[in-house]
């Protein structure tokens, strides 16, 4: 008995390696890529889930993008350039960015208006989701 394959609906060329998990919400796919070189940029891509058409993309700079988190019309993602970004899901405009003490490889988690993420500076950060202001940070050790 031959295995049936699901037909390809669409494909998208991201211009770099994708090594994070996509987030899907309201028919929209959010994911990021790794910059091909130090001189190139990584992006957060936002696509229509049915057609694969790009709705918008956000240039984050050199590095690699985490898996995104969504809350209240904002997509949050971290980048190895030490930044956590808050981007409006409709317009793709940056609302704010927060700079950690070192690279950020972890994906953010959002709960009750606070974004949590870890950094290579050995801290767990809590950042206000509306303002991007640090609420606290906790030194985790090595």
N, CA and C atoms as a LAMMPS dump frame, in Angstrom:
ITEM: TIMESTEP
0
ITEM: NUMBER OF ATOMS
426
ITEM: BOX BOUNDS ff ff ff
-5.0000000000000000e+02 5.0000000000000000e+02
-5.0000000000000000e+02 5.0000000000000000e+02
-5.0000000000000000e+02 5.0000000000000000e+02
ITEM: ATOMS id mol type element x y z
1 1 1 N 0.848 -1.174 0
2 1 2 C 0 0 0
3 1 3 C 0.897 1.242 0
4 2 1 N 0.736 2.079 -0.986
5 2 2 C 1.547 3.289 -1.119
6 2 3 C 1.039 4.37 -0.176
7 3 1 N 1.981 5.074 0.406
8 3 2 C 1.639 6.165 1.312
9 3 3 C 1.242 7.392 0.493
10 4 1 N 0.1 7.979 0.834
11 4 2 C -0.338 9.184 0.14
12 4 3 C 0.331 10.398 0.754
13 5 1 N 0.789 11.295 -0.098
14 5 2 C 1.425 12.514 0.366
15 5 3 C 0.455 13.673 0.232
16 6 1 N 0.52 14.555 1.193
17 6 2 C -0.284 15.764 1.127
18 6 3 C 0.324 16.677 0.065
19 7 1 N -0.484 17.197 -0.834
20 7 2 C 0.08 18.068 -1.88
21 7 3 C 0.608 19.382 -1.283
22 8 1 N 1.66 19.885 -1.885
23 8 2 C 2.258 21.143 -1.457
24 8 3 C 1.295 22.279 -1.765
25 9 1 N 0.978 23.075 -0.755
26 9 2 C 0.06 24.208 -0.929
27 9 3 C 0.808 25.453 -1.407
28 10 1 N 1.976 25.711 -0.819
29 10 2 C 2.798 26.851 -1.187
30 10 3 C 4.175 26.676 -0.577
31 11 1 N 5.128 27.464 -1.058
32 11 2 C 6.446 27.495 -0.443
33 11 3 C 6.931 28.931 -0.436
34 12 1 N 7.883 29.204 0.456
35 12 2 C 8.363 30.565 0.651
36 12 3 C 9.871 30.525 0.847
37 13 1 N 10.587 31.382 0.144
38 13 2 C 12.036 31.46 0.271
39 13 3 C 12.377 32.56 1.274
40 14 1 N 12.926 32.146 2.42
41 14 2 C 13.186 33.09 3.51
42 14 3 C 14.541 33.761 3.425
43 15 1 N 15.396 33.34 2.538
44 15 2 C 16.693 33.998 2.416
45 15 3 C 17.644 33.683 3.549
46 16 1 N 17.496 32.55 4.164
47 16 2 C 18.369 32.134 5.257
48 16 3 C 17.783 30.916 5.936
49 17 1 N 18.543 30.324 6.821
50 17 2 C 18.111 29.128 7.543
51 17 3 C 16.987 29.48 8.506
52 18 1 N 15.974 28.638 8.558
53 18 2 C 14.892 28.786 9.532
54 18 3 C 15.119 27.714 10.589
55 19 1 N 15.373 28.126 11.826
56 19 2 C 15.614 27.131 12.872
57 19 3 C 14.783 27.417 14.117
58 20 1 N 13.627 28.011 13.93
59 20 2 C 12.718 28.23 15.048
60 20 3 C 11.344 27.697 14.687
61 21 1 N 10.512 27.587 15.679
62 21 2 C 9.153 27.105 15.44
63 21 3 C 8.268 28.266 15.026
64 22 1 N 7.442 28.066 14.007
65 22 2 C 6.531 29.136 13.607
66 22 3 C 5.387 29.265 14.605
67 23 1 N 4.766 30.424 14.601
68 23 2 C 3.565 30.662 15.39
69 23 3 C 2.446 30.956 14.401
70 24 1 N 1.287 30.348 14.611
71 24 2 C 0.135 30.519 13.732
72 24 3 C -1.005 31.126 14.536
73 25 1 N -1.588 32.212 14.023
74 25 2 C -2.705 32.859 14.687
75 25 3 C -3.564 33.574 13.655
76 26 1 N -4.868 33.34 13.691
77 26 2 C -5.834 34.022 12.82
78 26 3 C -5.441 33.97 11.351
79 27 1 N -4.968 32.814 10.885
80 27 2 C -4.642 32.639 9.481
81 27 3 C -3.33 33.281 9.06
82 28 1 N -2.48 33.605 10.03
83 28 2 C -1.199 34.236 9.749
84 28 3 C -0.088 33.407 10.387
85 29 1 N 1.023 33.226 9.643
86 29 2 C 2.187 32.481 10.117
87 29 3 C 3.304 33.472 10.414
88 30 1 N 3.925 33.325 11.594
89 30 2 C 5.041 34.172 12.028
90 30 3 C 6.258 33.282 12.248
91 31 1 N 7.401 33.638 11.676
92 31 2 C 8.638 32.886 11.898
93 31 3 C 9.826 33.766 11.524
94 32 1 N 10.999 33.342 11.957
95 32 2 C 12.201 34.11 11.657
96 32 3 C 13.262 33.251 11.009
97 33 1 N 14.333 33.9 10.58
98 33 2 C 15.447 33.182 9.964
99 33 3 C 16.76 33.603 10.603
100 34 1 N 17.818 32.914 10.219
101 34 2 C 19.173 33.249 10.648
102 34 3 C 19.826 34.012 9.507
103 35 1 N 20.542 35.077 9.856
104 35 2 C 21.277 35.827 8.844
105 35 3 C 22.324 34.916 8.208
106 36 1 N 22.52 35.05 6.904
107 36 2 C 23.487 34.208 6.188
108 36 3 C 24.929 34.523 6.57
109 37 1 N 25.189 35.767 6.961
110 37 2 C 26.537 36.17 7.345
111 37 3 C 26.435 37.339 8.316
112 38 1 N 27.555 37.736 8.881
113 38 2 C 27.567 38.85 9.822
114 38 3 C 27.089 40.139 9.163
115 39 1 N 27.314 40.278 7.875
116 39 2 C 26.92 41.506 7.183
117 39 3 C 25.474 41.489 6.695
118 40 1 N 24.78 40.355 6.82
119 40 2 C 23.386 40.294 6.374
120 40 3 C 22.448 40.378 7.582
121 41 1 N 21.161 40.454 7.324
122 41 2 C 20.167 40.632 8.376
123 41 3 C 19.265 39.416 8.516
124 42 1 N 18.807 39.213 9.747
125 42 2 C 17.752 38.223 9.957
126 42 3 C 16.425 38.983 9.982
127 43 1 N 15.362 38.277 9.725
128 43 2 C 14.042 38.898 9.63
129 43 3 C 12.999 38.07 10.374
130 44 1 N 11.959 38.745 10.807
131 44 2 C 10.73 38.098 11.213
132 44 3 C 9.82 38.186 9.997
133 45 1 N 9.343 37.045 9.525
134 45 2 C 8.451 37.002 8.363
135 45 3 C 7.021 36.765 8.818
136 46 1 N 6.091 37.388 8.129
137 46 2 C 4.676 37.246 8.422
138 46 3 C 3.971 36.928 7.11
139 47 1 N 3.366 35.722 7.056
140 47 2 C 2.766 35.228 5.814
141 47 3 C 1.3 34.877 6.007
142 48 1 N 0.548 34.989 4.93
143 48 2 C -0.819 34.48 4.895
144 48 3 C -0.736 32.955 4.894
145 49 1 N -1.378 32.307 5.852
146 49 2 C -1.269 30.848 5.998
147 49 3 C -1.89 30.088 4.829
148 50 1 N -2.882 30.65 4.165
149 50 2 C -3.535 29.953 3.049
150 50 3 C -2.754 30.055 1.749
151 51 1 N -2.156 31.218 1.51
152 51 2 C -1.515 31.457 0.212
153 51 3 C 0.016 31.453 0.262
154 52 1 N 0.575 31.674 1.453
155 52 2 C 2.026 31.784 1.574
156 52 3 C 2.553 33.149 1.174
157 53 1 N 1.662 34.081 0.857
158 53 2 C 2.094 35.417 0.462
159 53 3 C 2.578 36.202 1.67
160 54 1 N 3.68 36.931 1.461
161 54 2 C 4.241 37.752 2.528
162 54 3 C 3.338 38.947 2.799
163 55 1 N 2.952 39.1 4.065
164 55 2 C 2.166 40.264 4.468
165 55 3 C 3.106 41.424 4.797
166 56 1 N 4.165 41.122 5.527
167 56 2 C 5.231 42.064 5.84
168 56 3 C 6.388 41.3 6.445
169 57 1 N 7.549 41.975 6.558
170 57 2 C 8.691 41.4 7.252
171 57 3 C 9.367 42.504 8.03
172 58 1 N 10.049 42.107 9.098
173 58 2 C 10.736 43.065 9.947
174 58 3 C 12.213 42.708 10.013
175 59 1 N 13.077 43.668 9.674
176 59 2 C 14.518 43.448 9.694
177 59 3 C 15.03 43.641 11.116
178 60 1 N 15.617 42.575 11.683
179 60 2 C 16.07 42.617 13.072
180 60 3 C 17.565 42.851 13.212
181 61 1 N 18.317 42.791 12.145
182 61 2 C 19.767 42.943 12.234
183 61 3 C 20.45 41.592 12.158
184 62 1 N 21.749 41.595 12.376
185 62 2 C 22.518 40.341 12.288
186 62 3 C 22.155 39.415 13.44
187 63 1 N 22.167 38.135 13.167
188 63 2 C 21.896 37.158 14.206
189 63 3 C 20.862 36.142 13.808
190 64 1 N 20.125 35.706 14.813
191 64 2 C 19.124 34.668 14.637
192 64 3 C 17.89 35.044 15.433
193 65 1 N 16.716 34.759 14.906
194 65 2 C 15.444 35.118 15.519
195 65 3 C 14.876 33.929 16.287
196 66 1 N 14.3 34.198 17.465
197 66 2 C 13.646 33.155 18.265
198 66 3 C 12.27 32.827 17.684
199 67 1 N 11.632 31.823 18.26
200 67 2 C 10.223 31.587 17.939
201 67 3 C 9.42 32.753 18.503
202 68 1 N 8.447 33.248 17.759
203 68 2 C 7.685 34.405 18.223
204 68 3 C 6.552 34.02 19.181
205 69 1 N 6.143 35.001 19.985
206 69 2 C 4.982 34.87 20.869
207 69 3 C 4.026 36.009 20.536
208 70 1 N 2.733 35.737 20.61
209 70 2 C 1.715 36.736 20.267
210 70 3 C 0.823 37.03 21.457
211 71 1 N 0.46 38.309 21.596
212 71 2 C -0.482 38.703 22.635
213 71 3 C -1.043 40.076 22.305
214 72 1 N -2.359 40.206 22.314
215 72 2 C -3.044 41.494 22.151
216 72 3 C -2.57 42.306 20.95
217 73 1 N -2.445 41.658 19.794
218 73 2 C -2.094 42.372 18.571
219 73 3 C -0.628 42.741 18.445
220 74 1 N 0.216 42.111 19.255
221 74 2 C 1.65 42.371 19.209
222 74 3 C 2.379 41.035 19.108
223 75 1 N 3.397 40.993 18.243
224 75 2 C 4.256 39.814 18.156
225 75 3 C 5.568 40.173 18.832
226 76 1 N 6.01 39.286 19.734
227 76 2 C 7.25 39.476 20.477
228 76 3 C 8.238 38.41 20.026
229 77 1 N 9.477 38.816 19.793
230 77 2 C 10.515 37.85 19.479
231 77 3 C 11.851 38.396 19.927
232 78 1 N 12.776 37.498 20.174
233 78 2 C 14.117 37.879 20.598
234 78 3 C 15.092 37.579 19.472
235 79 1 N 16.256 38.176 19.564
236 79 2 C 17.284 37.992 18.552
237 79 3 C 18.643 37.896 19.24
238 80 1 N 19.56 37.207 18.6
239 80 2 C 20.893 37.076 19.176
240 80 3 C 21.662 38.393 19.156
241 81 1 N 21.071 39.452 18.632
242 81 2 C 21.681 40.782 18.697
243 81 3 C 21.404 41.453 20.044
244 82 1 N 20.931 40.664 21.024
245 82 2 C 20.659 41.079 22.408
246 82 3 C 19.308 41.757 22.586
247 83 1 N 18.475 41.771 21.559
248 83 2 C 17.237 42.537 21.659
249 83 3 C 15.976 41.663 21.709
250 84 1 N 15.002 42.194 22.423
251 84 2 C 13.638 41.681 22.42
252 84 3 C 12.809 42.742 21.717
253 85 1 N 12.024 42.334 20.724
254 85 2 C 11.239 43.271 19.924
255 85 3 C 9.747 43.081 20.172
256 86 1 N 9.01 44.19 20.096
257 86 2 C 7.548 44.188 20.112
258 86 3 C 7.098 44.854 18.814
259 87 1 N 6.387 44.085 17.974
260 87 2 C 5.991 44.561 16.651
261 87 3 C 4.47 44.461 16.504
262 88 1 N 3.865 45.509 16.003
263 88 2 C 2.421 45.516 15.751
264 88 3 C 2.1 44.475 14.677
265 89 1 N 1.176 43.559 14.961
266 89 2 C 0.885 42.465 14.021
267 89 3 C 0.202 42.947 12.743
268 90 1 N -0.505 44.037 12.784
269 90 2 C -1.21 44.535 11.587
270 90 3 C -0.282 45.315 10.651
271 91 1 N 0.552 46.179 11.229
272 91 2 C 1.348 47.105 10.416
273 91 3 C 2.801 46.673 10.228
274 92 1 N 3.32 45.841 11.132
275 92 2 C 4.729 45.472 11.081
276 92 3 C 5.634 46.556 11.639
277 93 1 N 5.056 47.552 12.288
278 93 2 C 5.83 48.654 12.867
279 93 3 C 6.33 48.281 14.261
280 94 1 N 7.568 48.674 14.54
281 94 2 C 8.149 48.436 15.862
282 94 3 C 7.466 49.309 16.894
283 95 1 N 7.002 48.675 17.982
284 95 2 C 6.406 49.414 19.091
285 95 3 C 7.497 49.813 20.084
286 96 1 N 8.4 48.882 20.354
287 96 2 C 9.556 49.127 21.216
288 96 3 C 10.534 47.975 21.072
289 97 1 N 11.755 48.183 21.603
290 97 2 C 12.733 47.104 21.7
291 97 3 C 13.464 47.244 23.025
292 98 1 N 13.861 46.122 23.562
293 98 2 C 14.569 46.067 24.84
294 98 3 C 15.91 45.396 24.596
295 99 1 N 16.973 45.943 25.175
296 99 2 C 18.297 45.361 25.001
297 99 3 C 18.74 44.666 26.28
298 100 1 N 19.032 43.377 26.163
299 100 2 C 19.524 42.574 27.289
300 100 3 C 21.039 42.723 27.399
301 101 1 N 21.62 42.132 28.426
302 101 2 C 23.045 42.228 28.668
303 101 3 C 23.909 41.402 27.743
304 102 1 N 23.319 40.412 27.054
305 102 2 C 24.067 39.562 26.129
306 102 3 C 23.079 38.961 25.135
307 103 1 N 23.585 38.059 24.301
308 103 2 C 22.741 37.438 23.276
309 103 3 C 21.512 36.758 23.89
310 104 1 N 20.449 36.739 23.109
311 104 2 C 19.213 36.086 23.53
312 104 3 C 18.901 34.981 22.531
313 105 1 N 18.899 33.746 23.011
314 105 2 C 18.537 32.601 22.187
315 105 3 C 17.163 32.054 22.562
316 106 1 N 16.674 32.378 23.749
317 106 2 C 15.404 31.815 24.205
318 106 3 C 14.228 32.514 23.532
319 107 1 N 13.136 31.792 23.439
320 107 2 C 11.899 32.367 22.923
321 107 3 C 11.156 33.025 24.079
322 108 1 N 10.523 34.168 23.838
323 108 2 C 9.801 34.833 24.914
324 108 3 C 8.5 34.114 25.244
325 109 1 N 8.087 34.278 26.491
326 109 2 C 6.771 33.807 26.948
327 109 3 C 6.037 35.029 27.496
328 110 1 N 4.73 35.123 27.223
329 110 2 C 3.936 36.275 27.648
330 110 3 C 2.83 35.817 28.579
331 111 1 N 2.704 36.513 29.713
332 111 2 C 1.637 36.211 30.658
333 111 3 C 1.293 37.465 31.446
334 112 1 N 0.009 37.795 31.499
335 112 2 C -0.482 38.921 32.304
336 112 3 C 0.303 40.212 32.076
337 113 1 N 0.584 40.53 30.82
338 113 2 C 1.23 41.785 30.495
339 113 3 C 2.731 41.83 30.738
340 114 1 N 3.335 40.66 30.939
341 114 2 C 4.782 40.586 31.169
342 114 3 C 5.385 39.582 30.192
343 115 1 N 6.539 39.95 29.637
344 115 2 C 7.274 39.056 28.741
345 115 3 C 8.473 38.537 29.505
346 116 1 N 8.664 37.212 29.466
347 116 2 C 9.771 36.567 30.157
348 116 3 C 10.7 35.934 29.13
349 117 1 N 12.012 36.102 29.337
350 117 2 C 12.99 35.467 28.456
351 117 3 C 14.336 35.407 29.171
352 118 1 N 15.178 34.507 28.715
353 118 2 C 16.512 34.363 29.273
354 118 3 C 17.568 34.873 28.313
355 119 1 N 18.727 35.249 28.875
356 119 2 C 19.834 35.773 28.083
357 119 3 C 21.123 35.067 28.47
358 120 1 N 22.102 35.144 27.584
359 120 2 C 23.419 34.576 27.856
360 120 3 C 24.158 35.337 28.948
361 121 1 N 23.598 36.422 29.429
362 121 2 C 24.216 37.129 30.558
363 121 3 C 23.807 36.486 31.89
364 122 1 N 23.202 35.304 31.805
365 122 2 C 22.783 34.516 32.98
366 122 3 C 21.661 35.171 33.776
367 123 1 N 20.776 35.873 33.068
368 123 2 C 19.627 36.486 33.729
369 123 3 C 18.323 36.049 33.059
370 124 1 N 17.312 35.917 33.879
371 124 2 C 15.937 35.78 33.419
372 124 3 C 15.339 37.177 33.53
373 125 1 N 14.772 37.671 32.446
374 125 2 C 14.217 39.019 32.407
375 125 3 C 12.694 38.972 32.423
376 126 1 N 12.103 39.997 33.052
377 126 2 C 10.665 40.255 32.987
378 126 3 C 10.511 41.684 32.474
379 127 1 N 9.816 41.834 31.335
380 127 2 C 9.683 43.128 30.667
381 127 3 C 8.202 43.444 30.494
382 128 1 N 7.817 44.676 30.762
383 128 2 C 6.431 45.109 30.602
384 128 3 C 6.054 45.054 29.123
385 129 1 N 4.952 44.379 28.807
386 129 2 C 4.573 44.172 27.401
387 129 3 C 4.115 45.459 26.708
388 130 1 N 3.626 46.418 27.438
389 130 2 C 3.138 47.669 26.823
390 130 3 C 4.257 48.677 26.587
391 131 1 N 5.213 48.762 27.533
392 131 2 C 6.223 49.827 27.487
393 131 3 C 7.616 49.347 27.093
394 132 1 N 7.903 48.053 27.286
395 132 2 C 9.247 47.554 27.04
396 132 3 C 10.207 47.85 28.173
397 133 1 N 9.685 48.332 29.285
398 133 2 C 10.522 48.64 30.452
399 133 3 C 10.791 47.361 31.25
400 134 1 N 12.024 47.24 31.737
401 134 2 C 12.387 46.1 32.574
402 134 3 C 11.633 46.184 33.896
403 135 1 N 10.952 45.091 34.255
404 135 2 C 10.272 45.014 35.546
405 135 3 C 11.237 44.466 36.591
406 136 1 N 11.96 43.422 36.201
407 136 2 C 12.996 42.845 37.054
408 136 3 C 13.858 41.908 36.231
409 137 1 N 14.998 41.526 36.798
410 137 2 C 15.809 40.475 36.218
411 137 3 C 16.369 39.655 37.369
412 138 1 N 16.57 38.373 37.107
413 138 2 C 17.027 37.425 38.116
414 138 3 C 18.293 36.745 37.638
415 139 1 N 19.358 36.803 38.438
416 139 2 C 20.617 36.147 38.081
417 139 3 C 20.454 34.652 38.337
418 140 1 N 20.626 33.867 37.274
419 140 2 C 20.399 32.422 37.369
420 140 3 C 21.641 31.634 37.707
421 141 1 N 22.817 32.221 37.587
422 141 2 C 24.062 31.481 37.784
423 141 3 C 24.662 31.171 36.432
424 142 1 N 25.495 30.136 36.386
425 142 2 C 26.173 29.807 35.139
426 142 3 C 25.259 29.104 34.186
